Amino acid sequence: MNYKIRSIRADEWAAAKELRLVALQDPVAHLAFLETYDAAMARPDSFYQERAAGAAEGADEAQQIVAEGPDGEWVGTVTVLLEEAGTVDWAGCPVERKQGHLVGVFVRPEVRGIGLTEVLFDAALEWAWGRGVERVRLIVHEDNERARRFYGKVGFVATGITVPLGGETDERELEMAIERP
């Protein structure tokens, strides 16, 4: 595999934006992301600049990790958010212990199946463990079977916690987690 796995730099916000927009056009984007392509397109560049700076190499509370192809093109990404005990998460649920939260998982279709997602997850977990978290979790749509199978394959297990999507739907997201080794 001739790919470089690394954290983004703050000045690479345009590449981060471009990969996010590609991800939001994936056929399962409606199951995988809590944002639409149109909503992402409507955001100002300042949003992507701030997002990149907050998750760039050296940032303390988040890290965006990318797989960079031999030609320099970003072909995959995952972001790790740190959640501190005593706070509340994005869904308003209490965070009981320091943990990592994986979000924004995406690998371009043309390079799926060659092990990039596994390597991205290894880098994300290494970053999280290095910050003293006790576990890392992710939230996956109940109907996103492909993602659920992959997460199980790399060691994440369902915790039994569900998050309703709300609005006019009965759909739910499921929490999966891996404990610190």
C-alpha positions in Angstrom: 0.0 0.0 0.0 1.6 3.3 -1.1 -0.6 5.7 1.0 0.5 8.1 3.6 -1.6 8.2 6.8 -1.3 11.5 8.6 -3.1 14.3 10.4 -4.1 17.3 8.4 -2.6 20.7 8.7 -4.7 23.8 9.3 -3.8 25.3 6.0 -5.3 22.3 4.2 -8.9 23.3 4.9 -9.8 23.4 1.1 -8.7 19.8 0.7 -10.7 18.8 3.8 -13.7 20.6 2.4 -13.4 18.9 -1.0 -13.2 15.5 0.5 -16.2 16.2 2.8 -18.2 17.3 -0.3 -17.3 14.0 -2.1 -18.3 12.0 1.0 -21.7 13.7 1.1 -22.4 12.6 -2.5 -21.8 8.9 -1.6 -24.9 6.7 -2.1 -25.1 6.0 1.7 -24.4 9.6 2.8 -27.9 10.0 4.1 -27.2 7.1 6.5 -23.6 8.0 7.3 -23.6 11.8 7.9 -25.8 14.2 9.8 -25.4 16.8 7.0 -26.5 17.1 3.4 -24.4 18.1 0.4 -26.5 21.2 -0.1 -26.0 22.3 3.6 -22.2 21.7 3.3 -22.0 23.7 0.1 -23.8 26.6 1.7 -21.3 26.9 4.5 -18.7 29.7 4.1 -15.0 28.9 3.7 -14.5 30.3 7.3 -16.4 27.3 8.6 -14.0 24.8 6.9 -11.0 26.9 8.0 -12.1 26.8 11.6 -12.9 23.1 11.4 -9.5 22.2 9.9 -7.7 24.3 12.5 -9.5 22.7 15.3 -8.7 19.2 14.1 -5.2 19.7 12.6 -1.9 18.3 13.6 -1.1 19.6 17.2 -4.7 20.2 18.1 -5.7 19.0 21.5 -9.4 18.2 21.3 -9.8 16.7 17.8 -7.7 15.2 15.0 -8.6 14.7 11.4 -6.6 11.9 9.9 -6.4 11.4 6.1 -5.1 8.8 3.7 -3.1 10.5 1.0 -2.5 8.7 -2.3 0.8 8.5 -4.2 -0.4 11.5 -6.3 -1.2 13.6 -3.2 -5.0 13.2 -3.5 -6.8 12.6 -0.2 -8.7 9.3 -0.6 -10.0 8.7 3.0 -10.5 10.3 6.3 -11.6 9.9 9.9 -11.9 12.5 12.7 -11.5 11.8 16.4 -13.2 14.1 18.8 -12.3 14.1 22.5 -15.2 14.0 24.9 -14.5 14.9 28.5 -16.3 13.3 31.5 -18.9 15.6 32.9 -19.8 17.2 29.6 -22.7 16.4 27.2 -22.3 15.1 23.7 -23.7 16.2 20.4 -27.0 14.5 21.2 -27.3 16.1 24.6 -26.4 12.9 26.5 -24.0 13.0 29.5 -20.4 11.9 28.9 -19.5 9.7 31.9 -15.8 9.2 31.2 -13.1 10.6 29.0 -13.5 9.1 25.5 -12.8 9.5 21.9 -15.6 9.8 19.3 -14.9 8.8 15.7 -16.9 10.8 13.1 -16.7 11.6 9.4 -15.5 8.2 8.3 -15.1 8.1 4.5 -13.0 6.3 1.9 -13.4 7.0 -1.8 -15.2 4.1 -3.5 -12.3 3.4 -6.0 -9.9 2.5 -3.1 -12.3 0.7 -0.8 -11.3 -2.9 0.1 -7.6 -2.4 0.2 -7.2 -1.8 3.9 -7.2 2.0 4.1 -10.1 2.2 6.6 -8.3 -0.2 8.9 -5.1 1.9 8.8 -7.1 5.1 9.3 -8.8 3.6 12.3 -5.5 2.4 13.7 -4.1 5.9 13.5 -7.3 7.4 15.1 -7.2 4.9 18.0 -3.5 5.5 18.5 -4.1 9.3 18.7 -7.0 8.8 21.1 -5.2 6.3 23.4 -2.3 8.8 23.5 -4.7 11.4 25.0 -5.6 9.0 27.9 -9.1 8.1 26.8 -10.7 5.0 28.3 -12.7 4.1 25.3 -13.5 5.2 21.7 -17.0 5.2 20.4 -18.8 5.9 17.2 -22.5 6.3 16.2 -23.8 4.4 13.2 -27.2 4.4 11.6 -29.1 1.2 12.3 -29.6 0.6 8.6 -25.9 1.2 7.6 -25.1 -2.5 7.5 -21.8 -2.1 5.6 -20.4 0.3 8.2 -21.7 -1.8 11.1 -20.0 -4.9 9.7 -16.7 -3.1 9.3 -16.8 -1.5 12.8 -17.4 -5.0 14.3 -14.5 -6.4 12.2 -12.1 -3.9 13.7 -13.2 -4.5 17.3 -16.1 -2.1 18.0 -19.1 -3.7 19.8 -22.6 -2.5 20.2 -23.1 -0.9 23.6 -26.9 -1.1 23.6 -27.2 2.7 23.6 -29.4 4.1 20.8 -29.9 7.7 19.7 -33.2 8.6 18.0 -32.7 10.8 14.9 -35.8 12.7 15.9 -38.0 14.8 13.6 -40.6 12.8 11.7 -38.7 9.5 11.7 -38.4 6.5 13.9 -34.9 5.8 12.7 -32.1 5.4 15.3 -28.4 5.5 15.5 -26.5 2.9 17.4 -23.5 3.4 19.6 -20.5 1.1 19.2 -17.3 1.3 21.3 -13.9 -0.2 21.8 -12.3 -0.2 25.2 -8.7 0.8 25.8 -6.4 -2.3 25.6 
